[in-house]
Amino acid sequence: MLDRIVILLALSGLIAGCSARMRDPRARAAICARSWKAKGFAFDANTMTCDEMFARAQAIRNAAYWRQRRYTFDPDTMTARQMDRKAAELRRMKVRVYPPAVAPQDVPIRRMLEAMTVAQVRERYPQYDDMDDMELARGVHGRYFADVPFDDFAARFLAQ
């Protein structure tokens, strides 16, 4: 009987000690940081809570998942849920690459071409008169609008 009382007292002390330690946010964050470190993440227990570490790890994993599918999201600025919503929106719009793979020096040209049809391009750039409309459309699409489905681009660009 005395053994049972000693065991119960020892267990209650152990439980009280563990729960008191787990109530301390810094101690809990330190445990979480060690756990995440074993999984390949480096989080600072002094600046992040366990919940923040979990959300950040989710965002990093989600960004890697979407990168494989040619959508690039920044886990520093977006949550996992925001990435999923943006990807769903992009898929509905049939955008295959995000952000558009346009070289920085091509951005002003892309903006100009967005408002032009093939007839306007030919008027402004007569050196392309030797190309047929479809060939010119494929060239412009490949260089400046690769992120847009060709059918959507062609419908607008080849409109008379």
N, C-alpha and C positions, 0 to 999 in steps of 0.2 A: 504494500500500500504506500509506504514511504517512497519507494522508487517511482511510482506513478506520479506522486505529487512533485518530486524533484524534476521529472521529465516534463511535466506540464508547465512548471515554473520556468524551466530553461527554454522551452519552445515559445512561451509567451514573451519572454525577454528577447529572443531572437526575432520573433515576428515584429515586436514593437520597434526594435532597432532598425530592421530593414525598412519598415514602413516610414519611420521618421527620416531615414536617409533618403528614401525615394520622394518624400515630400519636398526635400531641398532641391530646387530647380537646377542648381549648378551641379550637384552630384548626379542627378538624372541625366543632364546634358553631357556630362563627362562619360557616363556609361554609353549613352547613345553615340557619342563621337567615336568611342573605341569600337563599337559595333559597326558603324559605317566605315571606319578605317579598314576593318577586316574585309569589307566588300569593295574596297578600292576608292572610297571617297575621303576627302580630307576636309573636315568641318571643325571649326573652332568652337569648343564648348563654352568659351567665355563670351561669345557674341551671338550664339544661336541657341534656340531651344530645340528640344527633340522634334517638335512639330515642324519647325522651320527646316530642320535637317531633312526630315522626311519629304516635305514639299519640294525642297531643292533637289534631292536625289531623284524624285519623280520627274521633275522638269529636265534634268540632265539626261535621264534614260529616255524620256519621250523625244527630246531633241535628236538623240542618236537614232531612234527608230524612224523619225520622219526624214532625217538626213539620208537614210538608205532609200527612201522613196522620193528623193530629189526636192524635198521641201526643207529649207534651212531656217530654223527658228533659234532665237537667242534665249537660252535658259536663264540668263541674268535678268531679262526683261519680261519674260512670259512664263506663266504657270503651265503645267501639263494640260490642264483643261482648256486654257486659251489656245494652246497649240492645236489641240484636237478640233476645236471649233473653227479655227482659221483653216486647217487642212480640209475640213468638211466643206467649208465655203469655197475654197479653191477647187476642190473636186467637182462641186456643182457647176462651177464656171468653166470646167474642163481645162484648168491651168495645170500643166504637167511639171513645171519647174517654178520654184519660188525661193528667193526673189528672182525676178527675170535675170537670165544670164546675159546681161548687156554690159559691154565694157563702158567704163565711165566716160570715155571720150565719145561714145556713140549715143549717149543719153539725149543730147540736144537734137541730134538727127532723128532719133526715134520719135521724140515729141513732135517734130515738124512733120514726119511721115504719117503720124497717127491721123492727121487731119487731111491727108491728101489721097486722091485716087490715082490710078495708073495714068490717066490722061493728064493730070496735073504734074505727075512726075516726069512724063515724057516732054511736056511743055517746058518745064524748068531745066531738065537734063536731056538735051537732044542726043547726046552720045549713046543713049540706050535705045534709040529708034531701030537699031538692027536686031533687037531681041523681040520675040513675041510676048504678048501680055502674060501668059502663064509662066514663061521662063523668068521674066522680070519679077513677077509676084513671088515665085519660089526663092529667088535671090534675095529680095528685100525681106521676106519672111525669115529665111535662114540666118540672115545677118542681124536683124533688128527685132524680130518678133518671134523667136523660137519658143518662147514660153506660151504663146497663144496658139490654139489649134489652127491648123492651116485653113480648114474650111471656113472658120469664122473670119479669119484674116482676109481670105480671098473674097468672101462675100462682100466685105466692105471695100477692099482695095480695088477690086475689078468692077465695082459698080460704075455705071456710066452716068 
